[in-house]
Each structure stands twice: as structure tokens, then as C-alpha cells.
Amino acid sequence: MVLEVAILNIKPGKEREFERTFRKAEIIISSMAGYISHELKRCVESRSKYILLVNWRTIEDHEIGFRKLAQYQEWKNLLHHFYDPFPIVEHFEALDD
């Protein structure tokens, strides 16, 4: 399993609109092959900052399976105009025991 982590800085004053729109967008991501789960959390100290955590079966499920599909364009159209600056997305995996 791979954890996608994105820090989302939302344009001030657009937080509630972003949250409402994300509820539509999460339907898209949750229907993708390889998707396991996700969480969106809002920062307590900086109310315009959110963290998006998405568990994928593999990194390819995210970077190829999701980002290369038409549904990604819909996701992008719904959400990308809220970000300032555009988020850095990183992937994490469990440590070997």
C-alpha cells in the first residue's frame, strides 16, 4: 500500500466552497481502481490549509491509473483553481520490519 500526501493551501475565503466541492470530487477518486481510502483534514492553526491522505494499492494506481484517465480532468476542473500555491504531492510506504 502507498500513502499519497498532499498539503493543500486554499485561497483565503474559499475554504467552505472548497469543502463543498471536495464532497463532489471525492466520489471520483473513490471510484478509481487501486483506491483504498482517503481523509481530508483541516489545519487547526491555519484554517486555509488542509491535508489530503489517500491510500492506494500501488503508486501506479495513482500516477497512471488515476492521473491518466478522463475522470482526473473532472477532478482537476473541480479542485485545482482553489490551490495557492499548487500542492506538492508525495508518496509514502510502510517501513520494512
Secondary structure, DSSP 8 states (H G I E B T S, - for coil): -EEEEEEEEB-TT-HHHHHHHHHHHHHHHHTSTTEEEEEEEE-SS-TTEEEEEEEESSHHIIIIIITTSHHHHHHHHHHGGGBSS---EEEEE----
